[in-house]
Amino acid sequence: MRVGFIGLGSQGGPMARRIVEGGYETTLWARRAASLEPYADTAAKTAGSPAELGAASDLVCVCVVGDDDVREVLYGDTGVLAGLASGGVIAIHSTVHPDTCREIAEKAGAQGVSVIDAPVSGGGPAVEEGKLLVMVGGDEDVAERCRPVFATYADPIVHLGPLGSGQVTKILNNLLFTANLGSALSTLELGDSLGIPRVRLAEVLNGGSATSKALGSIAMFGGTVEALAPIAGALLQKDVRHAASIAADASAPEGSVFTAADTALREMDHPR
């Protein structure tokens, strides 16, 4: 299987490198030439446009930031779909609204291209260990065709159901992470008012039964989200908004998880 990869950021970059090292014929494209420089010492090829990348690929993995970014690299005269042949597959590793995946699948299906959603969790360190978590939605046969490629950087690879299921799962994961941030911040503020220094309380809670990845992130940054906000604020705001949209479409109550998540978003100056 020939693989194309778009989105060479802090997470996508290591994923692409693992695919190349796994022996797959790999083509890369990036908006900035500098993003391709780290792969000059690999067997990866580079394309002049997403369409050129699509023409050289059987599977195109997309790991850009948001919904509009995904559309930008897939659509139009120079987009992936302009080059990808019938029988090809697009795997959306980005975290986007499930409706975006369905929209793309409709357009792609008209030219015989399959789409699966495959958002990821774990970050660069998990990729380096081959332990990234991939949440897959879409046709199971198509997902199985892609599994060996995903296995170069991921374990586990979980198929969750029809197209969009992976996105719903990842969005719920990020909603809960944001809520955990909010709950931790509220606890640290309460500790402040009771005379327990934030840094010390964060250190203790992070080592006890109340720990969480969110609390660990706060503890790493001195008991606040001031340094975390520029890194994660906009992304978590996007995902909580997506979660609210999905809940509203299903007439499902938001519940306390949204209350806690909103606390974190306000603290990061990215209110929902």
N, C-alpha and C positions, 0 to 999 in steps of 0.2 A: 504494500500500500504506500503510495506517494502522499506525503503529508505537507500541507501548507500551514504556516502559523503566523498569526497577526496579533500583536499585543505583547511586546517584549519588555514589559515593566518588571517590577520587583518580584512578581509571582510568575507571570507569563514567560519572562526571560529564562529562568531556570527550567521551566517545563519544556520549552523549545530545545534547550541544550540536552536535556535527558532524552528527548525523542531522537535527536541527531546521534547521540552516543548509543542509543538502542539499535542503530543500524538502519534506520528508515531514511529513504531518500527524502530530504526535507528542503522546502523552499520558504524563505522568510521575506516579509515586507514590513517596512516601517515608514512613517511620515518623515522621520529625521534620519539621515544617513548615519549619524553618530550612534543611533540605537543598534545598528547592524555591525558596528566595529568589533564588539566583543566576540562575534562569531566568525571573524576572519580566519581564525586558526582551526575551524571545524570544517566538516564536509558539507555544511549547509550551503545551498545556493540562495541567491537573492533575486527578487523580482522587481521590475520597474513600476508595477501597479498591482492592486489587488486582483484585477482581471487576469493579468499575466500569471500571478500566483495561482489563481483558480485553474487556469489552463494546464498548469504543471502538476496538479494535485488530484488525488482521489478523495482525500479527507482534508477539509480546511478547519482548523481550530481557531476560534476567535476569543481573545482574552483582553478586550478593551474595557473601558470603564463603565459606560452606561448605555441605555437603550438607543439614543441617537447616534452614539459612536458606533454601535453594532450596525445600525442601518447605513451609516456613511460608508463603511468599508464593504458592505455587501451589495448595495444598490447602485444604479447608474451605469453609464457607459464604461467606467473604469473599475466598477465594483466586482467583487468575487463572482457574483452570479452571471456576469457578462462573459466569464471565461470558463467556469466550471461545467464540465460535460455531464450529460444525463448519466445517472448512476452514481454521481458523486454525493458526498455527505458533508454537511456543515455541522460542527459541534460548537455550541455556544457556551463557552466557559465563563463568560461575563455573568454577573448577577443582574438580571433584568426582569421586567414584569412578564409573567407567563403569556399574557396577550401578545407581547412583542414577538415571542417565539412562534406563536400560532400564526401571526401575520406573516412572518418570514417564511414559515413552512408552506403557507398557501402560495406565496410568490414562487418559492423554490420548486414546489411540487409541480407547477405548471410547466417546468422544463426538466422534470424527471430527477430532481435533486432532493435528497432526504435531509431532514433537520432533526437533530436531537439537542436537548438542553443538558448541559453537563457542568453546572457551577461547581466551584471547588472551595475547600476550606483547609486551612493549615499554614498557609504562607510559604515563603521561600525555604525556611529550614525543613519543613515537611517534604518539600519537593526534593531537596538534596538527599534526603534519606529514602526517597521512593515511597513515602507514607502520606502523600496528599490524599484527602478525602474527596471523592468525586461523586456527586449526586446526579443520577441520570434519569431523564424523562424522555419518552419517545418509543418508537417501535423497538421491541426487544431484539429482533434479528439485526437491525441496524446497529444497536448498541453493542451487540456481541461482536460485530465486525470491527468496531472501534476499540474494543476492550484491550487487545494486545498493545495498541499505541498508548492508551491511557495507563497501562500497567508499567510503562517505562518510568512513570513518576508517581503513580498512585496506588494505594492500598489502604483502605478498601475502595472498591468501585461498586456503588449500590444502585441498582435499577429500581426506581420507585413507582413506575407506572407510565401513563400516557404523557405525551408532550406537555411540558409545563410543570410536571410533578417535581422535577429537580429544582426548578426555580422556587416553587412554593416552599419546599423544604429548606432551601438555603435562606430564603427571606425570613422564614420563621426562626431559623437559627440566629440570624442577625438581629431580629427583633428581640429575642431572649437575651442575647449578648448585651444589647443596648439597655434592656430593662435591668440586667444585672449591674451594669454601670450605674444606673440611676439609684438602685437600692443601696449599692456600696457607698455612693456619694452621700445619700441621706444618712446612712449610718455614721459615716465619718463626721458629718456636720453635727449630728447628735453628740458624738464623742467630744467634739470641740466644745460644745456648750456645757458638757459635764466635766471639762477640765482634762481630757485625755488628748494629747497632741496627735494631730492627724497622721503624721509620718509614723509615729510609734504604733498607733492603733492599726494603721494599714499593714504594717509589718507583722503584727501579732495575728490579725484576722487572716492574712494571707498564708500563715503557717498553721492555721487551725481548721476546724470543721466547716467554717463559714467561707472558706476560700472558693474562688472561681477564677476563670481566665480573665474576666473583666476586672476583678479586684486586683489580680496580679498586675494588670496593665496600669491601674491607678497607682499601686504601690511603687512600680518601676519609675513613675514620673512624680514621685514625692507626695502622693496623697491627693492629687488634684487631676483634672483633665485638661489643664491649661496647655500642656505640651501635646496631649493626645488629640485635641480638637482640630488643629490644622491637618493632621494626618487622616483622621477617621470621621470627623464631624459631618462633612458633606455626604460621604458614602453611607453612613448610618442613617442620616436624614432621608436619603433616597430610598433605602430599603424599608424603613419604618413607614414611609408614605406608600410604598408598594404594598406592604402588609395591610395597611388600613384600607387601601383600594380593594384588595382581594377579599378582605373581611366584609366590606360594604356590599360588594357584588354578590356575596353568598348570604347576605342578611345575617351574618354571624356577629355576636356581641364582641366588642373589643376587649373588655375585661381589664384586670389590674396590670397585665403585662404592658399595655400601652401607657397606663398612668406612670409606671416606673420608667419606661423608655422615654416618655416626654420629659421627665425630670433630667435625664442625662442629656437629651438634645438641647434643652434650655441652658444647661450648664456649659455646653460646648458652643453656645451662640448659634445653633442651627435648629431653631424650633420647627416642629412639624408644620 
